[in-house]
């Protein structure tokens, strides 16, 4: 009689030990394949952005899901091709002008600072453009660097696009494979968690796209009114970098402020106020509306996630840090806070999540 409880205790201990070992192995595999995992996550994010409107078209219009997905893919691709067909040469010229104008503006700012004692001290403390951006300058000046970087970006984009379309076209095998790893009694709960994650990624992406549009239009109007050169290109860059919360807006403001500072300090101050005002609208008007549909990420948590992923995987990690952190928050909230601690008053509700494929 006494051996049975002992055997059950030993079995439970071995089960927990096996679980810990499996978790450690999974974490080791994730660490050594982190770049591939991030690309796969980017593909999942793109798949959610494609699958959700395709599913909406299928339910509202009645067209087949495959045709709806094709329309969702072709419409933005066609719009992008049309944009670069119409404004491609002009955008290329403005990018070349920006590449040449920023170092010239930096030199003009340095010359302006050299006129005063405190300005000379500032110049002595600041690194030169060559010291601050050695890799960027070598990449710009060297044709080999340009080709390799362009090939790397295009390859990454092609991989993410392929994964996104593949996941969106046939999500059933991947969902079924994940659910097959869950005990039978937990399948329904696992499906709810996946639905919540899908809804979180969708609404996060909706918020990012809305923010990118608002930032692009507002920045262009402001720079055009201030008569800043290359207003369209600077606004376009500001909109693209809005995809990266916190860090992107700061990076986008640097070339505009330099170009304005080369003309006058007052104009540079106006540009700083413009970018600060646009980001204030994005942070306090657009973001709270989206947070009602997803999870509200504290700014410090987002910055910490970005710093960690930048050190781990560079710029790709910085771009995907916020949605990845949102997914982690959903997992911790639903699987630990709700299920283990049984605190249902914490975290977003899951009543309006989209349905996953069977």
C-alpha positions in Angstrom: 0.0 0.0 0.0 2.8 2.4 0.8 4.5 1.7 -2.5 1.7 3.1 -4.6 1.8 6.6 -3.2 5.6 6.6 -3.5 5.3 5.5 -7.1 2.8 8.2 -7.9 5.1 10.8 -6.2 8.1 9.6 -8.1 6.0 9.7 -11.3 4.9 13.2 -10.7 8.4 14.3 -9.9 9.7 12.7 -13.1 6.9 14.3 -15.0 7.7 17.8 -13.7 11.4 17.2 -14.4 10.6 16.1 -17.9 8.6 19.2 -18.4 11.4 21.4 -17.2 13.9 19.6 -19.4 11.6 20.0 -22.4 11.1 23.7 -21.7 14.9 24.2 -21.5 15.4 22.3 -24.8 12.7 24.5 -26.5 14.3 27.7 -25.2 17.8 26.6 -26.4 16.4 25.8 -29.8 14.6 29.2 -29.9 17.8 30.9 -29.0 19.9 29.3 -31.7 17.2 29.8 -34.3 16.0 33.2 -33.1 16.4 35.0 -36.5 14.4 32.2 -38.2 11.8 32.4 -35.4 11.5 36.2 -35.9 11.0 35.8 -39.6 8.3 33.1 -38.9 6.6 35.5 -36.5 6.7 38.2 -39.1 5.1 35.8 -41.5 2.4 35.0 -38.9 1.8 38.8 -38.5 1.4 39.2 -42.2 -0.8 36.2 -42.4 -3.2 37.7 -39.8 -3.3 40.9 -41.8 -4.2 39.0 -45.0 -6.5 36.4 -43.5 -8.7 38.6 -41.4 -10.0 40.9 -44.2 -10.2 37.9 -46.6 -12.4 36.2 -44.1 -14.5 39.3 -43.7 -15.0 39.5 -47.5 -16.0 35.9 -47.6 -18.6 36.3 -44.9 -20.0 39.6 -46.1 -19.8 39.4 -49.9 -19.9 35.6 -50.3 -16.9 35.2 -52.6 -14.6 32.2 -52.0 -11.9 32.6 -49.4 -9.1 31.9 -51.9 -10.4 34.6 -54.2 -10.8 37.0 -51.3 -7.3 36.3 -50.2 -6.0 37.0 -53.7 -7.8 40.3 -53.8 -6.4 41.3 -50.4 -2.9 40.5 -51.6 -3.2 42.1 -55.0 -4.8 45.4 -54.0 -2.0 46.7 -51.8 0.6 45.3 -54.1 -1.0 47.1 -57.0 -1.3 50.3 -55.1 2.4 50.1 -54.2 3.4 49.4 -57.8 1.2 52.3 -59.0 2.7 54.7 -56.4 6.3 53.9 -57.5 5.3 53.9 -61.1 3.9 57.4 -60.8 6.4 58.9 -58.2 9.2 56.3 -58.3 11.7 58.5 -60.1 10.9 61.5 -58.0 11.2 59.5 -54.8 14.6 58.2 -56.0 15.8 61.7 -56.7 14.6 63.0 -53.3 16.3 60.0 -51.5 19.6 60.9 -53.3 19.1 64.5 -52.4 18.4 63.5 -48.8 21.5 61.3 -48.7 23.6 64.3 -49.9 21.7 66.9 -48.0 21.9 65.5 -44.5 25.8 65.5 -44.3 25.7 69.0 -45.8 23.2 70.1 -43.2 25.3 68.5 -40.5 28.3 70.4 -41.7 26.3 73.7 -41.8 25.1 73.1 -38.2 28.7 72.5 -37.1 29.9 75.7 -38.8 27.1 77.6 -37.0 28.1 76.1 -33.7 31.7 77.0 -34.2 30.8 80.7 -34.1 30.3 80.7 -30.3 32.3 79.4 -27.3 29.6 77.0 -26.0 29.0 75.8 -29.6 32.7 74.9 -30.0 32.5 72.9 -26.8 29.5 71.1 -28.0 31.2 70.2 -31.3 34.2 68.9 -29.5 32.1 66.6 -27.4 29.9 65.3 -30.2 31.2 62.6 -32.6 31.7 63.5 -36.2 29.4 62.1 -38.9 32.1 59.7 -40.0 32.5 58.4 -36.4 28.8 58.2 -35.7 27.8 56.5 -39.0 30.8 54.6 -40.4 28.8 51.6 -41.6 26.1 53.8 -43.3 28.7 55.9 -45.1 30.7 52.9 -46.3 27.4 51.2 -47.4 26.4 54.4 -49.3 29.8 54.9 -50.9 30.6 51.3 -51.7 28.6 49.6 -54.5 29.3 46.2 -53.0 27.8 47.3 -49.7 24.7 48.7 -51.4 24.2 45.5 -53.4 24.6 43.2 -50.4 22.3 45.2 -48.2 19.7 45.5 -50.9 19.9 41.7 -51.6 19.5 41.0 -47.8 16.5 43.3 -47.5 14.8 41.8 -50.6 15.5 38.3 -49.5 14.0 39.0 -46.0 11.0 40.6 -47.6 10.5 37.7 -50.0 10.7 35.1 -47.2 8.2 37.0 -45.0 5.9 37.5 -47.9 6.0 33.8 -48.8 5.4 32.7 -45.2 2.6 35.2 -44.8 0.8 34.0 -47.9 1.4 30.3 -47.1 0.1 30.7 -43.5 -2.9 32.8 -44.7 -3.8 30.4 -47.6 -3.8 27.2 -45.5 -3.8 27.9 -41.8 -5.6 24.7 -40.9 -2.5 22.4 -40.8 -0.5 24.8 -38.5 -3.5 25.4 -36.1 -4.2 21.6 -36.0 -0.5 20.9 -35.3 -0.4 23.3 -32.4 -3.6 22.0 -30.9 -2.3 18.4 -31.3 0.4 19.3 -28.7 -2.3 20.2 -26.1 -4.1 17.7 -23.8 -7.6 16.8 -25.0 -9.3 18.6 -22.1 -7.4 21.8 -22.9 -8.0 22.1 -26.6 -10.9 24.5 -26.3 -8.9 26.8 -24.0 -5.9 26.6 -26.3 -8.1 27.6 -29.3 -9.4 30.6 -27.3 -5.8 31.6 -26.5 -4.9 31.4 -30.2 -8.0 33.4 -31.1 -7.1 36.1 -28.6 -3.5 36.2 -30.0 -4.9 36.6 -33.5 -7.2 39.4 -32.5 -4.3 41.1 -30.7 -2.0 41.0 -33.7 -4.8 42.2 -36.0 -5.7 45.2 -33.9 -2.1 46.0 -33.2 -1.5 46.1 -37.0 -4.6 48.1 -37.6 -3.3 50.7 -35.1 0.1 50.7 -36.7 -1.2 51.3 -40.2 -3.6 54.0 -39.0 -0.8 55.7 -37.1 1.5 55.4 -40.2 -1.1 57.1 -42.4 -1.9 59.9 -39.9 1.8 60.5 -39.2 2.7 60.6 -43.0 -0.1 63.0 -43.9 0.3 65.3 -40.9 4.1 65.4 -41.2 3.9 66.2 -44.9 1.4 69.0 -44.3 3.5 70.5 -41.5 6.8 70.3 -43.4 5.2 71.7 -46.5 3.8 74.7 -44.5 7.2 75.2 -43.0 8.8 75.1 -46.4 11.2 72.3 -45.5 12.9 70.7 -48.5 12.1 67.1 -49.4 8.9 67.3 -47.4 7.3 64.3 -49.1 10.3 62.0 -48.6 10.7 63.0 -45.0 7.1 62.4 -44.3 7.2 59.0 -46.1 10.2 58.0 -43.9 8.4 59.2 -40.8 5.3 57.1 -41.7 7.4 54.0 -42.3 9.4 54.3 -39.1 6.2 54.8 -37.1 5.9 51.0 -37.4 8.6 50.9 -34.8 7.1 52.5 -31.6 9.2 54.9 -29.5 12.5 54.5 -31.5 11.1 55.1 -35.0 9.7 58.6 -34.5 13.1 59.8 -33.0 15.0 58.4 -36.0 12.6 59.9 -38.4 12.9 63.4 -36.9 16.7 63.6 -37.1 17.2 64.3 -40.8 14.3 66.8 -40.8 15.7 68.7 -37.8 19.1 68.8 -39.3 17.8 70.2 -42.6 15.8 72.8 -40.7 18.7 73.7 -38.4 20.9 74.3 -41.4 18.5 77.2 -42.2 17.8 78.6 -38.8 17.4 77.4 -35.2 13.9 78.8 -35.0 12.9 76.7 -38.0 14.5 73.6 -36.3 12.4 74.3 -33.2 9.2 74.4 -35.3 10.1 71.1 -36.8 10.8 69.6 -33.4 7.4 70.9 -32.2 5.8 69.5 -35.3 7.1 66.0 -34.8 6.4 66.1 -31.1 2.8 67.2 -31.8 2.2 64.5 -34.4 3.5 61.9 -32.0 1.4 63.2 -29.2 -1.7 62.9 -31.3 -0.7 59.3 -32.3 0.1 58.3 -28.7 -2.9 59.9 -26.9 -5.7 59.7 -29.5 -5.0 56.8 -31.9 -3.3 54.4 -29.5 -5.9 54.4 -26.7 -8.7 53.6 -29.3 -6.7 50.6 -30.5 -5.8 49.5 -27.0 -9.5 48.9 -26.3 -9.4 46.1 -28.8 -6.0 44.6 -27.9 -3.6 44.9 -24.9 -2.3 48.2 -23.6 1.5 47.8 -23.5 3.2 50.1 -21.0 5.8 52.3 -22.8 8.6 51.0 -20.5 7.8 47.4 -21.3 7.9 48.2 -25.1 11.2 49.9 -24.7 12.7 47.0 -22.7 11.5 44.5 -25.3 13.0 46.6 -28.1 16.3 46.9 -26.3 16.5 43.2 -25.7 15.5 42.2 -29.3 17.8 44.8 -30.8 20.7 43.2 -29.0 19.5 39.8 -30.1 18.5 40.3 -33.7 19.1 43.9 -34.7 16.6 46.1 -36.6 14.2 43.1 -37.2 14.0 42.6 -33.5 13.2 46.3 -32.9 10.5 46.2 -35.5 8.8 43.1 -34.1 9.4 43.8 -30.4 6.0 45.5 -29.8 3.7 42.8 -31.4 5.8 40.0 -29.9 5.5 41.7 -26.4 1.7 42.0 -26.9 1.5 38.2 -27.7 3.6 37.4 -24.6 1.3 39.6 -22.5 -1.7 37.7 -23.8 -0.1 34.3 -23.0 0.9 35.3 -19.5 -2.5 36.9 -18.8 -4.7 34.0 -20.1 -2.5 31.0 -19.1 -1.1 32.2 -15.8 -3.2 35.0 -14.4 -6.5 33.6 -15.5 -6.0 29.9 -15.3 -3.4 29.5 -12.5 -4.1 32.5 -10.3 -7.8 32.5 -11.3 -7.9 36.3 -11.5 -10.5 37.0 -14.2 -10.5 40.8 -13.5 -7.1 41.2 -15.2 -6.4 41.5 -18.9 -8.6 42.0 -22.0 -11.8 40.2 -22.6 -11.9 37.6 -25.4 -15.5 37.9 -26.5 -14.9 39.5 -29.8 -12.0 37.5 -31.1 -12.2 36.1 -34.7 -12.8 32.4 -35.2 -9.8 30.3 -36.1 -10.2 27.7 -38.8 -11.1 24.2 -37.7 
